[in-house]
């Protein structure tokens, strides 16, 4: 992997943080200083540590860690939780620490100059010692706590950054933001001197705190604007970048049809589902929506197409057990790299996070078929109708550009107990809103006739292709779905 790209003549350095380099469009500017601003507990120090660690282990760029507050031993101990062995990197002379706490124990009077050359020389010595390409400064604003005016702060900060720039080293530094109303840093100076500024914050969700990130500036280079969500995991950060909304060339091919693997169903669909189509499979509880989806994935794997199952209702293990009762060993397919699973908590769920998870799962197995079970769960979570619609628009654009065929299950409570002559009652408001996003709508419904419950199937819409307009009966049996004859009242 190339660890540097050029954008607008400014060379960039990849951080190695998942999703972060995507919003930075190639990483942080090489040889410049970027400020990470945020309050307590937002993850500033984790970003610094991962920037240093990934630089050494992934890109062979040694690093220097300057700390004005936390003890070196505590930092080494803390990062063990991520599986990062700083002691080994220090022993290999790939990482060096500079404890700069002593430099803050001085009071600078108004109008008095303060020479930071000793500090800068210690930084330079550490850089040369390990041949570093990256340097991080944690809690630099602690150095300025004894300065009596902003002019002194600006002068000192410019002196430090200029000294590091002379060495061509790439710098990340943190600044404390004590309240939401405050400017980006304690003194309101750091963000103007730094070449790049990234603000991070904790936002109170329904049951947990959510972390958000916003790139304010990257001087002389481009980046992806807008607020994005990120998380701190046991392996470091994961940033969930937005998918750019842009015009893409859809790889829909009506000559290539995707089979369900259910006898008779492909004929009803005019030969199967056209490649790259988005299918909304609507039905009440127990109509077999998940079963249809499993059939679709199983047939795809049999045809040599890897697949992804997105489960938003049942646990992944339960999905595997259900499939196995019908003779489909999804566990084996997963171990063979043919089938991927992903799930998400519906509490404090965000569009960007779910999109990232789905796309990561798809790219992980190079999937050509996807089942989402179910889209209606998103409406019962923290997304409203418009957010779900925008989520599906973005997902549809991505899938169509990749030629991926997707089935989305939807729980519809209206499709039960239809009266005679009114088997296909009106769609719900949510389904109508989603109808313009999807290419195919399939309705599954119950009817009560002769003191028996019958399951019925109808293709309500199939964009760009002929299909049967008839209503068909079907049954769910041990080995899967069995299509019946045309239903007659």
C-alpha positions in Angstrom: 0.0 0.0 0.0 1.3 3.5 -0.8 1.4 5.5 2.4 1.5 8.9 0.6 -0.7 10.4 -2.0 -0.6 13.8 -3.6 -3.7 16.0 -3.7 -3.4 19.6 -5.0 0.4 19.3 -4.8 0.3 18.8 -1.0 1.7 15.4 -0.1 -0.2 13.4 2.5 0.7 10.7 5.0 -1.8 7.9 5.8 -2.7 7.7 9.5 -3.6 4.0 9.2 -6.8 4.7 11.3 -9.8 2.9 9.8 -12.0 5.3 7.9 -10.0 8.4 9.0 -7.9 8.6 5.9 -11.0 8.4 3.8 -12.5 11.6 5.2 -9.0 13.2 5.0 -8.8 12.1 1.3 -5.4 10.5 1.7 -4.3 11.3 5.3 -2.8 14.3 7.1 -0.5 16.8 5.3 3.1 15.6 5.3 5.6 17.8 7.2 2.9 19.9 8.7 1.1 20.2 12.1 -2.5 19.1 12.6 -4.5 20.0 15.7 -7.0 17.6 17.3 -9.3 19.6 19.5 -11.9 18.2 21.9 -13.0 17.9 25.5 -12.1 15.3 28.2 -12.7 11.7 27.1 -13.4 12.4 23.5 -10.5 10.3 22.2 -7.7 12.8 21.4 -4.9 10.8 23.0 -6.1 7.6 21.3 -5.8 9.3 17.9 -2.3 10.4 18.7 -1.3 6.9 19.8 -2.8 5.1 16.8 -1.2 7.6 14.4 2.2 6.8 16.0 1.6 3.0 16.3 0.2 2.5 12.7 3.0 4.7 11.4 5.7 2.4 12.9 4.0 -1.0 12.3 2.3 -0.4 8.9 4.3 2.2 7.1 7.8 1.9 8.7 7.7 5.5 9.9 9.2 5.7 13.3 7.7 8.1 15.9 8.3 10.5 18.8 5.8 11.0 21.6 6.0 14.4 23.5 3.9 14.4 26.7 3.2 17.5 28.8 0.9 15.7 31.3 0.7 11.9 31.4 3.6 9.9 32.6 5.4 7.8 29.9 4.8 4.6 32.0 1.1 5.2 32.1 0.9 5.7 28.4 2.8 2.5 27.7 0.4 0.6 30.1 -2.7 2.2 28.6 -2.1 1.2 25.0 -1.6 -2.4 26.0 -5.4 -2.6 26.0 -5.3 -2.1 22.2 -2.6 -4.8 21.8 0.1 -2.2 21.1 3.5 -3.1 22.6 5.3 0.2 23.1 8.0 -1.3 25.2 9.1 -3.5 22.3 9.1 -0.5 19.9 11.2 1.5 22.3 13.7 -1.4 22.6 13.9 -1.5 18.8 14.6 2.2 18.7 11.5 2.8 16.6 9.7 4.9 19.3 11.0 7.6 21.7 9.3 9.6 24.4 10.0 13.1 25.6 8.7 14.0 29.0 8.2 17.8 28.7 6.4 18.3 32.0 9.2 20.4 33.4 8.9 23.0 30.7 5.5 24.1 31.9 6.7 25.0 35.5 7.5 28.6 34.7 5.5 31.8 34.7 5.8 34.1 31.7 5.0 37.7 32.5 3.3 40.0 30.1 5.8 41.3 27.5 8.5 38.8 28.5 10.0 36.5 25.9 10.5 32.9 26.7 13.1 30.8 24.7 11.8 27.3 24.0 15.0 26.3 22.3 15.9 23.7 25.0 12.5 21.9 24.5 12.8 22.1 20.7 16.4 20.7 20.9 15.1 17.7 23.0 12.4 17.1 20.4 15.0 17.2 17.6 17.3 14.9 19.5 14.6 12.3 20.0 13.6 12.6 16.3 17.2 11.9 15.2 17.7 9.2 17.7 15.0 7.0 16.2 15.0 8.5 12.7 11.4 9.6 13.2 9.0 10.7 10.5 6.0 11.3 12.9 5.7 13.2 16.1 2.8 13.7 18.4 2.4 16.3 21.2 -0.2 15.5 23.9 -1.6 18.4 25.9 0.6 21.1 24.4 -1.8 23.7 25.9 -0.6 22.7 29.4 2.7 24.3 28.5 0.9 27.6 28.0 -1.0 27.5 31.3 1.6 29.8 32.9 1.7 32.3 30.0 0.0 35.6 30.8 -1.2 36.6 27.4 -2.1 35.3 24.0 0.8 36.9 22.2 3.2 34.9 24.2 1.2 31.7 23.5 1.2 32.4 19.7 5.0 33.2 19.8 5.8 30.0 21.6 3.6 27.8 19.5 5.0 29.2 16.2 8.5 28.6 17.6 7.8 24.9 18.3 6.0 24.3 15.0 8.7 26.1 12.9 11.4 24.0 14.6 9.6 20.8 13.7 8.8 21.9 10.2 12.5 22.5 9.5 12.9 18.7 10.1 10.2 17.8 7.6 8.3 15.8 10.3 4.6 15.3 10.4 3.0 16.4 13.6 -0.3 15.7 15.4 -1.1 17.7 18.6 -4.0 18.0 20.9 -5.7 20.9 22.5 -8.2 20.8 25.4 -11.7 22.3 24.8 -13.3 22.8 28.3 -16.8 23.6 27.2 -19.0 23.4 24.0 -19.2 27.2 24.0 -15.5 27.6 24.0 -13.4 28.1 20.9 -11.5 25.1 19.5 -8.7 25.4 22.0 -8.1 26.8 25.5 -6.4 29.9 24.2 -8.1 30.3 20.8 -4.6 30.5 19.2 -3.6 26.9 18.4 -6.2 26.5 15.6 -4.9 29.5 13.8 -1.3 28.5 13.9 -1.8 24.8 13.0 -2.1 23.8 9.3 -5.0 21.5 10.0 -7.8 21.4 12.6 -10.0 18.5 13.5 -12.7 18.8 16.2 -14.0 15.8 18.1 -16.8 15.7 20.6 -19.0 13.5 22.8 -22.7 13.8 22.1 -25.3 12.3 24.5 -27.4 9.7 22.7 -30.5 7.7 23.9 -28.5 5.3 26.1 -24.9 6.1 25.4 -22.4 8.8 24.4 -21.7 9.1 20.7 -18.4 10.3 19.4 -18.4 12.8 16.4 -15.6 14.2 14.3 -15.5 17.3 12.1 -12.6 18.3 9.9 -12.5 22.1 10.0 -9.5 22.8 7.8 -6.5 21.1 6.1 -4.6 24.0 4.7 -3.8 23.7 1.0 -5.5 20.3 0.5 -9.0 18.8 0.1 -11.0 16.8 2.6 -14.5 15.4 3.0 -16.7 17.9 4.8 -19.5 17.1 7.3 -19.8 15.6 10.8 -18.9 11.9 11.0 -19.3 9.4 13.8 -16.4 7.3 15.2 -15.9 4.7 17.9 -13.0 3.6 20.1 -12.8 -0.2 20.0 -10.4 -2.7 21.6 -8.3 -2.4 18.4 -8.3 1.4 18.1 -10.5 3.8 16.3 -13.1 3.2 13.6 -14.3 6.3 11.7 -17.5 5.9 9.8 -17.1 8.2 6.7 -20.2 9.2 4.7 -20.6 7.7 1.3 -20.2 10.6 -1.3 -23.5 11.2 -3.0 -22.4 11.3 -6.6 -23.6 10.1 -10.0 -22.4 6.6 -10.7 -22.8 4.3 -13.6 -25.2 1.5 -12.7 -24.1 -2.0 -13.7 -27.7 -3.2 -14.1 -27.8 -5.8 -16.8 -31.3 -7.1 -17.6 -29.8 -10.0 -19.6 -28.2 -11.3 -16.4 -30.8 -12.7 -14.0 -30.2 -13.8 -10.4 -32.1 -16.9 -9.4 -33.9 -17.5 -6.1 -33.4 -21.2 -6.5 -37.1 -21.8 -5.9 -38.9 -23.8 -8.6 -41.3 -21.7 -10.5 -40.4 -18.3 -8.9 -37.8 -17.3 -11.5 -40.5 -17.7 -14.2 -42.9 -15.4 -12.2 -40.1 -12.8 -12.2 -39.6 -13.0 -15.9 -36.4 -15.0 -15.6 -35.1 -14.0 -12.1 -34.0 -10.7 -10.6 -32.0 -8.4 -12.9 -28.5 -7.9 -11.8 -28.1 -4.8 -9.6 -31.7 -4.5 -8.7 -32.9 -3.5 -5.2 -35.9 -5.7 -4.0 -38.4 -4.8 -1.3 -39.9 -8.0 0.1 -42.9 -6.9 2.1 -45.0 -9.2 4.3 -46.4 -9.8 7.8 -44.8 -11.9 10.5 -44.5 -15.5 9.5 -44.9 -15.0 5.8 -41.4 -16.3 5.1 -39.5 -13.1 4.3 -36.3 -14.4 5.9 -36.7 -17.7 4.2 -36.9 -16.1 0.8 -33.8 -14.2 1.6 -31.9 -17.4 2.7 -33.0 -19.1 -0.5 -31.5 -16.2 -2.5 -28.2 -16.3 -0.7 -27.9 -20.1 -0.8 -28.6 -20.1 -4.6 -26.0 -17.4 -5.1 -23.3 -19.3 -3.3 -24.2 -22.4 -5.4 -23.8 -20.2 -8.5 -20.3 -19.0 -7.3 -21.5 -15.6 -6.0 -20.5 -14.7 -2.5 -23.1 -13.1 -0.3 -23.7 -11.0 2.9 -26.6 -11.4 5.4 -27.4 -8.2 7.3 -29.4 -9.2 10.3 -31.0 -6.3 12.3 -33.6 -8.4 14.2 -32.3 -11.8 15.1 -28.8 -12.6 16.5 -26.4 -14.0 13.8 -26.2 -17.4 15.6 -30.0 -17.7 15.5 -30.0 -17.0 11.7 -27.4 -19.8 11.3 -29.4 -22.2 13.4 -32.6 -21.5 11.4 -30.8 -22.0 8.1 -29.4 -25.3 9.3 -32.9 -26.7 10.1 -33.6 -26.3 6.4 -30.4 -28.0 5.4 -28.3 -24.9 4.6 -25.0 -24.8 6.4 -24.4 -21.0 6.6 -21.7 -21.6 9.3 -19.6 -23.6 6.7 -20.1 -21.0 4.0 -18.9 -18.3 6.4 -15.7 -20.3 7.3 -15.1 -20.8 3.6 -15.3 -17.0 3.0 -18.4 -17.3 0.8 -20.8 -15.7 3.2 -20.4 -12.7 5.5 -22.6 -11.5 8.3 -23.0 -8.1 9.9 -25.4 -6.8 12.5 -25.9 -3.5 14.4 -27.4 -2.3 17.6 -30.7 -0.4 16.9 -30.0 1.9 19.9 -28.4 5.2 18.8 -28.0 3.8 15.3 -26.6 6.1 12.6 -26.8 5.9 8.8 -23.1 6.3 8.3 -22.1 3.6 10.8 -24.5 1.0 9.3 -23.5 1.9 5.7 -19.8 1.4 6.7 -20.5 -1.9 8.3 -22.5 -3.2 5.3 -19.9 -2.0 2.8 -17.0 -3.5 4.9 -18.8 -6.8 5.0 -19.5 -6.8 1.3 -15.9 -5.9 0.4 -14.6 -8.5 2.9 -16.1 -11.4 0.9 -16.5 -9.6 -2.5 -20.2 -10.2 -2.3 -22.6 -10.0 -5.2 -25.7 -10.7 -3.3 -27.0 -9.0 -0.1 -30.0 -9.6 2.1 -31.1 -7.0 4.7 -33.4 -8.4 7.4 -35.2 -6.1 7.9 -35.4 -2.5 6.7 -38.5 -1.9 8.9 -36.4 -2.4 12.0 -34.6 0.9 11.2 -37.9 2.7 11.5 -38.4 1.3 15.0 -34.9 2.4 15.9 -33.6 6.0 15.9 -34.1 6.6 12.1 -37.2 8.4 10.8 -38.7 7.7 7.4 -36.6 10.2 5.6 -33.3 9.0 7.2 -34.2 5.4 6.1 -34.9 6.6 2.6 -31.6 8.5 2.4 -29.8 5.5 3.8 -31.3 3.3 1.1 -30.5 5.8 -1.6 -26.8 5.8 -0.7 -26.7 2.1 -0.4 -28.5 1.7 -3.7 -26.0 3.9 -5.5 -23.1 1.9 -4.1 -24.7 -1.5 -4.9 -25.7 -0.5 -8.4 -22.1 0.8 -9.1 -20.8 -2.6 -8.0 -23.5 -4.7 -9.8 -24.7 -6.1 -6.4 -28.3 -7.4 -6.1 -30.0 -6.8 -2.8 -33.2 -8.1 -1.1 -34.6 -6.0 1.7 -37.2 -7.5 4.0 -40.0 -5.2 5.3 -42.5 -6.0 8.0 -45.9 -4.9 6.8 -48.8 -5.3 9.2 -51.4 -4.3 6.6 -51.1 -7.5 4.5 -53.3 -9.8 6.6 -56.9 -10.9 6.4 -57.6 -9.3 3.0 -61.3 -9.4 2.0 -62.5 -11.0 -1.1 -61.7 -9.0 -4.2 -59.2 -6.9 -2.2 -56.2 -9.1 -1.8 -53.7 -6.5 -2.5 -54.8 -3.7 -0.2 -52.9 -0.4 -0.2 -49.3 -0.2 0.8 -48.3 1.5 4.1 -47.0 5.1 4.0 -43.5 3.9 4.7 -43.6 1.4 1.8 -44.8 4.1 -0.6 -41.9 6.4 0.4 -39.5 3.5 -0.3 -41.1 2.5 -3.6 -39.2 5.1 -5.6 -35.9 3.8 -4.2 -36.4 0.1 -5.0 -36.6 -1.6 -8.4 -38.9 -4.5 -7.3 -41.7 -4.8 -4.8 -42.8 -8.3 -3.8 -45.8 -8.7 -1.5 -46.4 -11.6 0.8 -49.8 -11.8 2.5 -52.2 -14.0 4.4 -55.8 -14.7 3.5 -58.3 -16.6 5.5 -60.5 -18.9 3.3 -62.5 -21.8 4.3 -61.2 -21.6 7.9 -57.7 -22.0 6.6 -54.8 -19.5 6.4 -53.2 -19.3 2.9 -50.0 -17.6 2.0 -50.0 -15.5 -1.2 -47.3 -14.1 -3.4 -47.4 -11.2 -5.9 -44.9 -9.2 -7.8 -46.3 -5.7 -7.5 -43.5 -3.9 -9.4 -40.5 -5.0 -11.4 -38.7 -2.0 -13.0 -37.6 -2.4 -16.7 -38.8 -6.0 -17.2 -41.9 -8.1 -17.9 -43.2 -10.2 -15.0 -46.3 -12.1 -14.0 -49.1 -10.0 -12.6 -50.9 -13.0 -11.1 -51.2 -13.9 -7.5 -49.7 -17.2 -6.5 -50.0 -19.4 -3.4 -46.9 -20.8 -1.7 -46.0 -22.9 1.3 -43.0 -23.0 3.7 -41.8 -26.6 4.0 -38.8 -28.2 5.8 -36.6 -27.9 2.7 -37.7 -24.3 2.0 -40.3 -22.5 -0.1 -42.6 -24.3 -2.4 -44.5 -22.2 -5.0 -48.0 -23.2 -5.8 -50.5 -22.5 -8.5 -52.2 -19.2 -9.4 -54.6 -18.3 -6.7 -58.3 -18.2 -7.7 -61.0 -16.7 -5.4 
